[in-house]
Amino acid sequence: MDFEGCRLLLKGEHYSGQMWLEGLDSEAQETLLFLAGLLGER
């Protein structure tokens, strides 16, 4: 997946029902922190 020019990988685990994003490049950390902030505002 490409989000704002940052390559991310969506991963999941069937047995626990969990899903998470992993960054695939060096710029991913800033993007992941931004997305976590958006999700934390709910």
N, C-alpha and C positions, 0 to 999 in steps of 0.2 A: 504494500500500500504506500502511496506517496501522499504526504500531507504537508502543504506549504514548502515543498521542495526537500522534505526530509523523508528518507526511506524508513518505514516502520514495518514490523512483522507482527501480525495478530496470531497469537498462539492460544491453544485451549487444551484442557484436560477433561476427558469425558467423565471419569469416575468422580472427580470432585466438583465438576460443574464450573470450574474457574476458567476465566479468559484474561489475557494480559497482552500488552504491547511491548515489543522489544525494538530498540533502535538498531539500525543496520549501518549507521555511519557516525562520524564524530560529532555531527551537529544535532544528533537525536536527543541528547540530554535536555537541552533548553526547550525543545518542542514537547517532550514528555512532561516536563515540569509545568509547562503552560496548560497542557491537557488535564493534568492532575488538578490544577487549580480550578479549572472549569467544572470538573466533576465534583470537587469538594464544596462548591457553592450551593449545592442542592440541599 
